[in-house]
Amino acid sequence: MSDKKYEKMIGVIDQGTSSSRFVVFSAVTGEVVAKHQIEIGRDHPQSGWVQQSAVDIYQSTLNCMNKVAKILQSLKASVKNIAAIGITNQRETSIAWDSHTGEPLCPAIVWSDSRTSDLVKYFIDKTPKKDKNTFQKKTGLAIHSYFSALKIRWMLDNIPAVKEANEDGRLKVGTVDCWLIYKLTGGASGGKHLTDVTNASRTNLFNIKKCKWDPELCEFVGINPRILPTVISSAQTYGHVRDPDCRLKGVVMGGILGDQQAALVGQTWDPNPDPDCPRPHVKVTYGTGAFLLWDIGEEASFSPHGLLTTIAYQMGPKAKVHYALEGAVAYSGATMDWLRYKLELYTDHATGDELAKKALLEQHGPIKREESGQLVDLKTMDACYLVPAFSGLFCPYWREDARGVIAGLNEKCTRGDLIAAGYRASAYQTQEVLEAAREMNDGTKRKPPRVISVDGGLTKSSVLMQSLADITGSTIIRPNKSDVMTALGAAVAAAISVGIDPTDLLSIRKHEGGEEEANTFRPAVSPKTRHLWMKGYQNAVKRSLNWQSDVVKATGGRSGTEE
């Protein structure tokens, strides 16, 4: 007799900046029954450029799916019991391909790439008031290199093969979800050219209120809507796997969410909400970058402080759209990778966390909340501050001229201090985004969140978790299996798309026994201390600004980092 957990399963493609993976959940018990992950590389051919092979993105995904199919076979679990395959993906990363051959025409331009900074200036100057927020009420976004529109424009202007394919009517473009769907559903032999509302809302070409491509925006950037994908909801079926090289051929495909929206759903989705005990509405994912999403409901509102308004999800073709405020930080886990691999300050996560913990103990002494609940009042600043503006600063500054800075150094600083500064940079940036998210257009403020849910690889760090609680003043909850929250969100969307109640899937979030308390981090320092620490970080940020523009002026047009 087969194991009950294999009787009904949901598969998820989780394609991120640093890896591709395929995860299969039991829709009966909620547990992960099989998964496989393959790391993929990034190229940096020039300063600020970040690109990936679109072929590698697909092939690594396909290899993960095939490996998991083998694992399921070894477990005597039938792949026919996979009810649907959902997709969650790195957003904004843009791919152009030839619809006749099904092959990419150039490397994928990654979300953090800033090669379009000249185009940003050109298009801002082209607006009536030279305002980067000219189209905010339509798109929820600023004119910025982060989003897909200018990446596509750059390809059209600079890649002859893309320009030629566009002129010949052979060009298709899309985000990573779109590329994977196209390849899996047949590629050049009838592959579907689709995306969902969450990914479309990250292009700067999509009207988030009307939920369709906006002719004015497309004309403004010079992109013909015919090269763009059809947009569907986040939770509906759209075909079957048809790639003959895939061991899951014939399985239904349904459910698409951009990775940050998927993490929001995975952490906060409540199919049966309890008004007396609501789940958190704010989540932060700490991966390559850090991404805060605040679910604000069915009405779109817009931030005066550089936050983005984005579509959180639409759980079915007839379901209402939910919106979220989002603050993006470009470097979080990538900061720690830089300290670990480039500067070689530590060899593994546990060592880095221990060195940082020791350094903070020496800086501030033991910090422990009093049994009475009284918060600790400190007068010590951090030994040093790291501002990881390696390719500029995202929310709330949106400054492409900023560059990385380590400030406050003295002869007593150790590698542990630098590692701690790397972790705490993510906490400081999170607090800046939270403060910006609270302020509304009418001058009022949202209440600060009492609870923040977190996920992502970097949340393994106890230093980051406690720093986050102390610096934000909120209670931090690290869900069980936090490394699969993004995949879980896509699994929820996939389940809904085929009529499966996701309640059992969501049981994976719960910790057992005393583990709940061990994964809850409460603030221990006073607001006064929090303000002192933030002031130190903000002073360091000031020193990172204008760097690129000043250096270019001084060197006659060269940045000093170009090869």
C-alpha positions as CSV (number, residue, x, y, z in Angstrom):
1,M,0.0,0.0,0.0
2,S,1.4,3.4,-1.0
3,D,2.2,6.1,1.5
4,K,-0.7,8.5,1.9
5,K,1.5,11.6,1.5
6,Y,2.3,10.6,-2.1
7,E,-1.4,10.3,-3.1
8,K,-1.7,14.0,-4.0
9,M,1.3,16.2,-4.6
10,I,2.2,19.7,-5.9
11,G,5.4,20.4,-7.7
12,V,7.1,23.8,-7.8
13,I,9.8,25.3,-10.0
14,D,11.8,27.8,-7.9
15,Q,14.1,29.6,-10.2
16,G,16.3,32.2,-8.4
17,T,19.3,34.4,-9.1
18,S,21.8,31.9,-7.7
19,S,20.1,28.5,-8.2
20,S,17.3,26.6,-9.8
21,R,15.4,24.0,-7.9
22,F,12.3,21.8,-8.0
23,V,10.4,21.0,-4.9
24,V,7.5,18.5,-4.5
25,F,5.1,19.0,-1.6
26,S,2.5,16.5,-0.3
27,A,-0.9,18.2,-0.6
28,V,-2.1,15.8,2.1
29,T,0.5,16.3,4.9
30,G,2.2,19.6,3.7
31,E,5.7,18.1,4.0
32,V,8.4,18.3,1.3
33,V,8.7,14.8,-0.2
34,A,11.4,15.5,-2.7
35,K,13.6,18.3,-3.9
36,H,16.7,19.0,-5.9
37,Q,18.8,22.2,-6.4
38,I,21.5,23.3,-8.9
39,E,23.5,26.4,-8.5
40,I,23.9,28.7,-11.5
41,G,26.4,31.4,-12.2
42,R,26.3,35.1,-13.0
43,D,28.6,37.0,-15.3
44,H,29.8,40.6,-14.7
45,P,31.4,41.6,-18.0
46,Q,31.5,45.3,-17.0
47,S,31.0,47.3,-13.8
48,G,27.3,47.2,-12.9
49,W,26.5,44.5,-15.4
50,V,24.9,41.3,-14.2
51,Q,23.8,38.7,-16.7
52,Q,23.1,34.9,-16.9
53,S,22.8,32.3,-19.6
54,A,19.1,31.8,-20.5
55,V,20.1,28.3,-21.7
56,D,21.6,27.5,-18.2
57,I,18.5,28.8,-16.5
58,Y,16.2,26.4,-18.4
59,Q,18.6,23.4,-18.5
60,S,19.3,23.6,-14.7
61,T,15.5,23.8,-14.1
62,L,14.9,20.8,-16.4
63,N,17.7,18.8,-14.7
64,C,16.2,19.5,-11.3
65,M,12.8,18.3,-12.5
66,N,14.2,15.1,-13.9
67,K,16.3,14.4,-10.8
68,V,13.2,14.8,-8.6
69,A,11.2,12.5,-10.9
70,K,13.9,9.8,-10.3
71,I,13.8,10.5,-6.5
72,L,10.0,10.0,-6.6
73,Q,10.5,6.8,-8.5
74,S,12.9,5.5,-5.9
75,L,10.3,6.3,-3.2
76,K,7.7,4.3,-5.2
77,A,5.7,7.5,-5.7
78,S,4.0,8.0,-9.0
79,V,4.6,11.3,-10.9
80,K,1.1,11.0,-12.1
81,N,0.0,12.0,-8.6
82,I,1.5,15.5,-9.1
83,A,-1.7,17.4,-9.5
84,A,0.0,20.6,-10.8
85,I,3.4,22.3,-11.3
86,G,3.6,25.9,-10.2
87,I,6.4,28.4,-10.9
88,T,8.1,31.0,-8.8
89,N,11.0,33.0,-10.2
90,Q,13.5,35.8,-9.9
91,R,11.6,38.9,-11.2
92,E,12.5,41.6,-13.6
93,T,15.3,39.5,-15.1
94,S,14.6,39.8,-18.8
95,I,15.1,37.3,-21.7
96,A,14.7,37.8,-25.5
97,W,14.4,34.8,-27.8
98,D,13.6,33.9,-31.4
99,S,10.1,32.4,-31.7
100,H,11.1,30.4,-34.8
101,T,14.1,28.6,-33.2
102,G,13.1,28.8,-29.6
103,E,16.6,29.9,-28.7
104,P,17.7,33.0,-26.7
105,L,19.2,35.9,-28.6
106,C,21.5,37.2,-25.9
107,P,22.3,36.6,-22.2
108,A,19.5,37.3,-19.7
109,I,19.8,40.7,-18.1
110,V,19.5,40.2,-14.3
111,W,17.3,42.3,-12.1
112,S,20.2,43.9,-10.3
113,D,22.0,44.9,-13.5
114,S,22.5,48.7,-13.9
115,R,23.8,49.0,-17.4
116,T,20.7,51.0,-18.4
117,S,21.5,53.9,-16.1
118,D,22.0,56.2,-19.2
119,L,18.6,55.1,-20.5
120,V,17.1,55.9,-17.1
121,K,18.3,59.5,-17.3
122,Y,17.2,59.7,-21.0
123,F,13.6,58.6,-20.2
124,I,13.3,60.7,-17.1
125,D,14.4,63.7,-19.1
126,K,11.8,62.8,-21.7
127,T,8.9,63.1,-19.2
128,P,7.1,66.5,-19.0
129,K,8.4,67.3,-15.5
130,K,11.6,65.3,-15.7
131,D,10.1,63.1,-12.9
132,K,11.1,59.5,-12.4
133,N,7.7,58.9,-10.8
134,T,5.7,60.2,-13.8
135,F,4.0,56.8,-14.3
136,Q,3.8,55.7,-10.7
137,K,-0.1,55.9,-10.5
138,K,-0.2,53.4,-13.5
139,T,2.7,51.1,-12.7
140,G,3.4,51.6,-9.0
141,L,7.1,51.9,-10.0
142,A,9.7,54.6,-10.7
143,I,11.7,54.8,-13.9
144,H,14.7,52.8,-12.9
145,S,17.2,50.2,-14.3
146,Y,15.7,47.6,-11.9
147,F,12.6,46.9,-14.0
148,S,12.3,45.0,-17.3
149,A,11.2,47.8,-19.7
150,L,14.6,49.4,-20.0
151,K,16.4,46.1,-20.1
152,I,14.3,45.2,-23.1
153,R,14.9,48.6,-24.7
154,W,18.7,48.1,-24.2
155,M,18.5,44.8,-26.0
156,L,16.7,46.3,-28.9
157,D,19.3,49.1,-29.1
158,N,22.4,47.1,-28.6
159,I,22.0,43.5,-29.7
160,P,21.7,43.2,-33.5
161,A,20.1,39.8,-33.3
162,V,17.3,41.2,-31.1
163,K,16.8,44.2,-33.4
164,E,16.6,41.9,-36.4
165,A,14.2,39.5,-34.8
166,N,12.0,42.4,-33.8
167,E,11.9,43.7,-37.4
168,D,11.2,40.3,-38.8
169,G,8.4,39.6,-36.3
170,R,10.3,36.7,-34.6
171,L,11.0,38.4,-31.3
172,K,9.5,37.3,-28.0
173,V,10.5,38.7,-24.6
174,G,9.6,38.0,-21.1
175,T,10.7,37.4,-17.5
176,V,12.1,34.1,-16.3
177,D,8.6,32.5,-15.6
178,C,7.6,33.4,-19.2
179,W,10.8,31.7,-20.6
180,L,10.4,28.6,-18.6
181,I,6.7,28.2,-19.5
182,Y,7.5,28.7,-23.2
183,K,10.2,26.0,-23.1
184,L,8.3,23.5,-21.0
185,T,5.1,23.8,-23.0
186,G,6.7,23.2,-26.4
187,G,9.2,26.0,-27.2
188,A,9.3,26.7,-30.9
189,S,6.7,23.9,-31.4
190,G,3.7,25.8,-29.9
191,G,5.1,26.9,-26.6
192,K,2.9,29.2,-24.6
193,H,4.0,32.9,-24.3
194,L,2.5,33.7,-20.9
195,T,3.2,35.5,-17.6
196,D,1.1,36.4,-14.5
197,V,0.0,39.7,-13.0
198,T,2.8,39.7,-10.4
199,N,5.6,39.4,-12.9
200,A,3.9,41.7,-15.4
201,S,3.7,44.3,-12.6
202,R,7.5,44.4,-12.4
203,T,8.1,45.5,-16.0
204,N,7.1,49.2,-16.0
205,L,4.8,48.5,-19.0
206,F,1.8,47.1,-17.0
207,N,-1.1,49.1,-15.7
208,I,-1.6,47.6,-12.2
209,K,-5.2,49.0,-11.8
210,K,-6.5,47.9,-15.2
211,C,-4.3,44.7,-15.2
212,K,-3.2,45.0,-18.8
213,W,-0.3,46.2,-20.9
214,D,-0.5,50.0,-21.1
215,P,-0.3,51.4,-24.7
216,E,1.1,54.8,-23.5
217,L,3.9,53.1,-21.5
218,C,4.8,50.8,-24.4
219,E,4.9,53.7,-26.8
220,F,6.9,55.9,-24.4
221,V,9.7,53.2,-24.2
222,G,9.4,52.2,-27.8
223,I,8.3,48.6,-27.2
224,N,5.7,46.9,-29.5
225,P,3.1,45.1,-27.3
226,R,3.1,42.2,-29.7
227,I,6.5,41.0,-28.4
228,L,5.1,40.8,-24.8
229,P,3.4,37.8,-23.2
230,T,-0.3,37.3,-22.5
231,V,-1.0,38.1,-18.8
232,I,-3.1,35.7,-16.7
233,S,-3.9,35.4,-13.0
234,S,-1.6,33.9,-10.4
235,A,-3.7,30.8,-9.9
236,Q,-5.0,29.1,-13.1
237,T,-3.9,26.3,-15.3
238,Y,-2.2,27.2,-18.6
239,G,-1.2,23.9,-20.2
240,H,0.9,20.7,-19.7
241,V,4.6,19.9,-19.7
242,R,5.4,19.0,-23.4
243,D,9.2,19.0,-23.5
244,P,10.1,15.4,-24.5
245,D,13.3,15.7,-22.4
246,C,11.3,16.2,-19.2
247,R,10.4,13.1,-17.1
248,L,7.2,15.0,-16.0
249,K,5.8,15.3,-19.5
250,G,2.0,15.5,-19.4
251,V,1.7,17.0,-15.9
252,V,-0.6,20.1,-15.6
253,M,1.1,23.5,-15.2
254,G,-0.8,26.0,-13.1
255,G,0.1,28.8,-10.7
256,I,2.7,31.6,-11.2
257,L,4.1,34.0,-8.7
258,G,7.2,36.3,-8.7
259,D,9.5,35.1,-6.0
260,Q,8.8,37.8,-3.5
261,Q,5.1,37.6,-3.9
262,A,5.4,33.8,-3.5
263,A,7.2,34.3,-0.2
264,L,4.5,36.7,0.9
265,V,1.8,34.1,0.2
266,G,3.9,31.2,1.7
267,Q,4.4,33.1,4.9
268,T,1.1,35.0,5.4
269,W,-1.6,33.3,3.3
270,D,-4.5,32.3,5.5
271,P,-7.3,30.4,3.8
272,N,-9.5,30.6,7.0
273,P,-8.5,33.9,8.7
274,D,-9.1,34.3,12.4
275,P,-9.9,38.0,13.1
276,D,-8.8,37.6,16.7
277,C,-5.4,36.2,15.7
278,P,-4.3,37.5,12.3
279,R,-1.2,36.4,10.6
280,P,1.6,38.9,9.9
281,H,1.0,41.1,6.8
282,V,4.7,42.0,6.5
283,K,7.3,39.6,5.3
284,V,11.0,40.0,4.5
285,T,13.0,37.6,2.4
286,Y,16.7,37.6,2.8
287,G,18.4,36.0,-0.2
288,T,20.8,37.6,-2.7
289,G,18.9,40.9,-2.0
290,A,16.4,41.7,0.7
291,F,12.7,42.2,-0.2
292,L,10.1,43.5,2.1
293,L,6.4,43.2,1.1
294,W,3.5,44.7,3.1
295,D,0.1,43.3,2.0
296,I,-2.1,46.4,1.8
297,G,-5.3,44.7,0.5
298,E,-7.5,45.3,-2.5
299,E,-6.8,49.1,-2.9
300,A,-3.5,50.3,-4.5
301,S,-1.9,53.1,-2.5
302,F,1.4,54.8,-3.5
303,S,4.4,55.7,-1.4
304,P,5.9,59.3,-1.4
305,H,9.2,57.8,-0.3
306,G,10.4,55.5,-3.0
307,L,8.6,52.3,-2.1
308,L,7.0,50.4,-5.0
309,T,3.4,49.5,-5.3
310,T,3.1,46.0,-6.8
311,I,0.6,43.3,-7.3
312,A,0.8,40.8,-4.5
313,Y,-1.4,38.1,-6.1
314,Q,-4.6,37.4,-7.9
315,M,-5.8,33.9,-6.8
316,G,-7.9,33.1,-9.9
317,P,-9.1,34.7,-13.1
318,K,-12.2,36.1,-11.3
319,A,-10.5,36.8,-8.0
320,K,-9.7,40.3,-6.8
321,V,-6.2,41.6,-7.1
322,H,-4.3,42.2,-3.8
323,Y,-1.6,44.9,-3.7
324,A,1.5,45.3,-1.7
325,L,4.1,47.9,-0.9
326,E,7.6,46.7,-1.6
327,G,11.0,47.9,-0.6
328,A,13.9,46.2,-2.3
329,V,17.5,46.1,-1.1
330,A,20.0,45.0,-3.7
331,Y,22.6,43.4,-1.5
332,S,21.9,41.2,1.5
333,G,23.1,37.6,1.2
334,A,25.3,38.9,-1.6
335,T,27.0,41.1,0.9
336,M,27.9,38.1,3.1
337,D,29.1,36.2,0.0
338,W,31.4,39.2,-0.8
339,L,32.8,39.1,2.8
340,R,33.1,35.3,2.6
341,Y,34.4,34.6,-0.8
342,K,36.0,37.9,-2.0
343,L,37.6,39.1,1.3
344,E,37.8,35.5,2.6
345,L,36.9,36.6,6.2
346,Y,35.2,33.3,7.0
347,T,34.8,29.8,5.6
348,D,31.2,28.8,6.5
349,H,28.0,30.2,7.9
350,A,28.4,28.9,11.4
351,T,31.9,30.4,11.7
352,G,30.8,33.8,10.4
353,D,27.8,33.9,12.7
354,E,30.0,33.0,15.7
355,L,32.6,35.6,14.8
356,A,29.9,38.3,14.4
357,K,28.3,37.3,17.7
358,K,31.6,37.6,19.6
359,A,32.3,41.0,18.0
360,L,28.9,42.4,19.0
361,L,29.4,41.1,22.5
362,E,32.7,43.0,22.7
363,Q,31.1,46.1,21.2
364,H,28.0,46.4,23.3
365,G,28.3,43.9,26.1
366,P,25.6,41.3,26.8
367,I,22.2,42.5,25.6
368,K,19.3,40.7,27.3
369,R,15.8,41.9,27.8
370,E,14.9,42.2,31.5
371,E,12.4,39.7,32.9
372,S,10.1,42.7,33.6
373,G,10.1,43.4,29.9
374,Q,12.2,46.6,30.3
375,L,14.4,47.3,27.3
376,V,18.2,47.8,27.6
377,D,19.5,51.4,27.1
378,L,22.9,51.5,25.5
379,K,25.2,54.4,24.5
380,T,27.6,52.4,22.3
381,M,27.5,52.6,18.5
382,D,28.6,49.8,16.2
383,A,32.4,49.4,15.7
384,C,31.9,50.0,12.0
385,Y,29.1,50.3,9.4
386,L,29.0,48.7,6.0
387,V,26.9,50.2,3.3
388,P,26.7,47.5,0.5
389,A,26.0,49.9,-2.4
390,F,28.1,47.9,-4.9
391,S,25.9,48.9,-7.8
392,G,23.9,51.8,-6.2
393,L,21.2,51.9,-3.5
394,F,17.7,50.8,-4.0
395,C,14.7,51.7,-1.7
396,P,14.3,54.3,-0.2
397,Y,17.2,56.2,-1.9
398,W,17.2,55.0,-5.5
399,R,20.7,56.3,-6.0
400,E,22.7,54.7,-8.8
401,D,25.7,57.0,-8.1
402,A,26.2,55.4,-4.6
403,R,29.0,52.9,-4.1
404,G,30.0,50.6,-1.2
405,V,31.5,52.1,2.0
406,I,32.9,50.8,5.3
407,A,32.8,53.7,7.8
408,G,33.9,54.2,11.4
409,L,36.9,52.0,11.2
410,N,39.7,52.2,13.9
411,E,42.7,50.0,14.7
412,K,40.6,47.9,17.1
413,C,38.3,46.6,14.3
414,T,38.5,42.9,13.6
415,R,37.1,40.6,10.9
416,G,34.3,39.8,13.3
417,D,33.3,43.5,13.4
418,L,33.2,43.5,9.5
419,I,31.1,40.4,9.4
420,A,28.7,41.8,12.0
421,A,28.5,45.0,10.0
422,G,27.6,42.9,7.0
423,Y,24.7,41.2,8.8
424,R,23.5,44.4,10.4
425,A,23.5,46.3,7.1
426,S,20.5,44.1,6.1
427,A,18.8,45.0,9.4
428,Y,19.4,48.7,9.0
429,Q,18.2,48.7,5.4
430,T,15.1,46.8,6.4
431,Q,14.3,49.4,9.0
432,E,14.7,52.2,6.5
433,V,12.3,50.5,4.2
434,L,9.8,49.9,7.0
435,E,9.9,53.6,8.0
436,A,9.3,54.6,4.4
437,A,6.4,52.1,4.0
438,R,4.6,53.6,7.0
439,E,4.3,57.1,5.5
440,M,1.3,57.6,3.3
441,N,0.5,60.2,0.6
442,D,-1.9,62.1,2.9
443,G,0.8,62.6,5.6
444,T,-0.6,60.0,7.9
445,K,1.4,57.0,9.1
446,R,0.6,53.3,9.2
447,K,1.1,51.6,12.5
448,P,4.5,49.9,12.7
449,P,4.1,46.1,12.4
450,R,4.1,44.3,15.7
451,V,5.3,41.1,13.9
452,I,7.4,40.5,10.9
453,S,7.8,37.1,9.2
454,V,11.1,36.3,7.6
455,D,12.5,33.7,5.2
456,G,15.5,33.1,3.0
457,G,18.9,31.5,3.5
458,L,20.3,34.4,5.5
459,T,17.7,33.9,8.3
460,K,19.8,31.0,9.6
461,S,21.9,33.7,11.2
462,S,21.0,34.4,14.8
463,V,23.0,37.6,14.6
464,L,20.8,38.9,11.8
465,M,17.6,37.8,13.5
466,Q,18.3,39.5,16.8
467,S,19.7,42.6,15.1
468,L,16.5,42.8,13.1
469,A,14.4,42.6,16.2
470,D,16.5,45.2,18.0
471,I,16.7,47.6,15.1
472,T,13.1,47.5,13.9
473,G,11.5,47.1,17.3
474,S,9.3,44.3,16.0
475,T,9.0,40.7,17.0
476,I,10.6,38.5,14.3
477,I,9.1,35.1,13.4
478,R,11.2,32.6,11.5
479,P,8.7,30.0,10.2
480,N,9.5,26.3,10.1
481,K,11.2,25.3,6.9
482,S,11.8,29.0,6.1
483,D,14.0,27.9,3.1
484,V,10.9,26.7,1.2
485,M,8.5,29.5,2.0
486,T,8.9,30.9,-1.6
487,A,8.2,27.5,-3.1
488,L,5.3,27.0,-0.7
489,G,3.6,30.2,-2.0
490,A,3.8,28.9,-5.5
491,A,2.4,25.6,-4.3
492,V,-0.6,27.4,-2.8
493,A,-1.2,29.1,-6.1
494,A,-0.8,25.8,-8.0
495,A,-3.2,24.0,-5.7
496,I,-5.8,26.7,-6.0
497,S,-5.5,26.5,-9.8
498,V,-6.6,22.9,-9.8
499,G,-9.2,23.2,-7.0
500,I,-7.2,21.8,-4.1
501,D,-7.7,23.4,-0.7
502,P,-4.2,24.6,0.4
503,T,-4.8,24.3,4.1
504,D,-2.9,21.0,4.5
505,L,0.0,22.4,2.5
506,L,0.4,25.3,4.9
507,S,0.8,23.1,7.9
508,I,4.5,23.0,7.1
509,R,4.9,26.5,8.6
510,K,4.4,25.3,12.2
511,H,7.3,24.5,14.5
512,E,7.1,21.5,16.9
513,G,7.0,21.9,20.6
514,G,9.5,24.4,22.1
515,E,10.9,25.2,18.7
516,E,8.3,28.0,18.2
517,E,10.0,30.1,20.9
518,A,13.5,29.4,19.7
519,N,12.5,30.8,16.3
520,T,10.9,34.0,17.7
521,F,13.2,37.0,18.3
522,R,12.0,39.9,20.4
523,P,13.6,43.4,20.7
524,A,15.9,43.9,23.7
525,V,17.1,47.5,23.3
526,S,15.3,50.8,23.9
527,P,14.0,53.1,21.1
528,K,16.8,55.5,22.2
529,T,19.5,52.9,21.5
530,R,17.8,52.0,18.2
531,H,17.9,55.6,17.1
532,L,21.6,55.9,18.0
533,W,22.5,52.9,16.0
534,M,20.4,54.0,13.0
535,K,22.0,57.4,13.1
536,G,25.4,55.8,12.7
537,Y,24.3,53.8,9.7
538,Q,22.7,56.8,8.0
539,N,25.9,58.8,8.5
540,A,27.7,56.0,6.6
541,V,25.0,56.1,3.8
542,K,25.7,59.8,3.3
543,R,29.4,59.0,2.6
544,S,28.4,56.5,-0.1
545,L,26.4,59.0,-2.2
546,N,27.6,60.8,-5.3
547,W,30.6,58.5,-5.4
548,Q,30.2,57.2,-9.0
549,S,29.4,60.6,-10.5
550,D,32.2,62.4,-8.6
551,V,34.8,59.7,-9.7
552,V,33.6,59.9,-13.3
553,K,34.0,63.6,-13.4
554,A,37.5,63.4,-11.8
555,T,38.7,60.8,-14.3
556,G,37.2,62.3,-17.4
557,G,34.4,59.9,-17.9
558,R,35.9,56.6,-16.6
559,S,34.6,55.1,-13.4
560,G,37.9,53.5,-12.4
561,T,36.3,50.1,-12.2
562,E,35.9,49.3,-15.8
563,E,38.3,46.9,-17.5
